[in-house]
Amino acid sequence: MRYEMRNLNEETIQRLIELSQAWEAEACSYGIVANTAEDITEPLCVAIETDKIIGYIFGHYYVVENKTSYIEVGEKCFMVDELYVLPEYRSQGVGRELFRKLENEVKDSCAYITLSTSTKDYKKILHFYVDEVDMGFHSAFLIKPMNIPPN
């Protein structure tokens, strides 16, 4: 297994679109829709097994416009937009290594790494992000559907 930062090219974009289609079909996250070429950004890190991309992480930089309880206005942050690893490669440290490689790439360019997740298995995702890659837990948005028809 190797991990590398990649510039976007036609072949890489096509493979990431295929992986995002697999993610959508897997239905393990709420609201996941397969990517188009316009959705994929740099910096981008990929995990490669036998010359095939089997996982990826990418995101974008942003500047905080509204103060939060932990980040001041004007701070530059990096938002992880997507991290995906094929199911057969999970629980082998692939996601952790992808995150670490990307973290090393962006650490001198931002004050914080942030993300939002919509997983259906919150216990696994919290374990991964809090225990495996040392992110702090700061808030949660919880939903309980009611039997009221939408307007």
C-alpha positions in Angstrom: 0.0 0.0 0.0 1.3 3.5 -0.8 -0.1 6.9 -0.1 0.5 9.9 -2.3 -0.6 13.5 -2.8 -2.1 13.8 -6.3 -2.8 16.6 -8.7 -6.1 16.2 -10.5 -6.0 14.6 -13.9 -8.6 12.9 -16.1 -7.6 9.4 -14.9 -7.6 10.3 -11.2 -10.9 12.2 -11.5 -12.6 9.2 -13.2 -11.4 6.8 -10.5 -12.6 9.0 -7.7 -16.0 9.3 -9.4 -16.2 5.5 -9.6 -15.3 5.3 -5.9 -17.9 7.9 -5.0 -20.4 5.8 -6.9 -19.5 2.8 -4.9 -19.9 4.9 -1.7 -23.4 6.1 -2.8 -24.4 2.4 -3.6 -23.1 1.3 -0.2 -25.6 3.7 1.4 -23.6 3.9 4.6 -23.9 7.7 4.9 -26.9 10.0 4.7 -27.3 12.1 1.5 -24.2 10.8 -0.3 -24.5 11.5 -4.0 -21.8 10.4 -6.4 -19.3 13.1 -7.4 -18.9 14.9 -10.7 -15.5 16.2 -11.8 -16.4 19.6 -10.4 -16.9 18.2 -6.9 -13.3 16.9 -6.5 -10.7 19.3 -5.2 -7.1 19.6 -4.1 -5.3 18.9 -2.0 -6.0 15.3 -2.6 -4.4 12.2 -1.2 -5.0 8.7 -2.5 -4.3 5.2 -1.2 -3.0 2.9 -3.9 -2.9 -0.9 -3.9 -1.5 -2.7 -6.9 -1.6 0.5 -9.0 -5.3 1.0 -8.2 -6.8 3.8 -6.1 -8.7 2.2 -3.2 -9.3 5.2 -1.0 -9.0 9.0 -1.0 -9.3 12.2 1.0 -9.7 15.7 -0.2 -11.0 19.1 1.0 -10.6 22.8 0.7 -9.3 25.8 2.6 -11.7 28.5 4.0 -11.6 31.5 6.4 -13.9 31.6 9.3 -16.5 34.3 8.9 -18.5 33.8 12.1 -16.9 33.2 15.5 -17.6 29.8 17.0 -16.9 28.7 20.6 -13.5 27.6 19.6 -12.4 29.3 16.3 -12.0 33.1 15.9 -13.2 35.1 12.9 -10.4 35.3 10.3 -8.8 32.0 11.1 -7.8 29.9 8.1 -9.1 26.3 8.3 -9.0 23.2 6.1 -12.3 21.4 5.7 -12.2 17.7 4.9 -14.9 17.3 2.2 -14.6 13.5 1.7 -12.7 10.5 3.1 -13.6 7.2 1.6 -12.0 3.7 1.6 -13.4 0.7 -0.1 -15.1 -1.7 2.4 -12.6 -4.5 1.9 -9.7 -2.2 2.9 -11.3 -0.8 6.1 -10.0 -1.4 9.6 -6.5 -1.8 8.2 -5.3 1.8 8.9 -5.9 3.1 5.4 -8.2 5.9 6.4 -5.8 6.9 9.3 -2.8 7.0 6.9 -4.8 9.1 4.3 -5.8 11.5 7.0 -2.2 11.8 8.4 -0.7 12.4 5.0 -3.2 15.1 4.2 -2.8 16.6 7.7 1.0 16.8 7.1 0.3 18.5 3.7 -2.0 21.2 5.1 -0.6 21.8 8.7 1.5 24.8 7.8 -1.3 26.5 5.9 -4.1 26.5 8.4 -5.0 26.8 12.1 -7.5 24.0 12.2 -8.7 20.9 10.3 -12.5 20.6 10.4 -15.2 18.3 9.0 -18.8 17.4 9.1 -20.0 13.8 8.7 -23.3 12.2 7.9 -22.5 8.6 8.6 -25.1 6.1 9.7 -22.7 4.5 12.1 -21.7 7.4 14.4 -19.9 5.2 16.9 -17.4 4.0 14.3 -16.9 7.5 12.9 -16.4 9.0 16.3 -13.9 6.3 17.2 -12.0 7.0 13.9 -11.9 10.8 14.1 -11.5 11.2 17.9 -9.5 8.1 18.8 -7.5 7.3 15.6 -6.7 10.8 14.2 -6.9 12.9 17.4 -9.7 15.3 16.4 -11.7 17.0 19.2 -15.5 16.6 19.4 -17.1 20.0 19.7 -20.7 19.7 18.6 -23.4 17.5 17.2 -26.5 18.0 15.2 -29.1 15.4 16.2 -32.4 14.6 14.4 -35.5 12.8 15.5 -38.0 12.4 12.7 -41.6 13.1 13.7 -44.8 11.9 12.0 -45.7 15.4 10.8 -45.9 15.7 7.0 -43.6 18.3 5.5 -45.1 21.6 4.4 
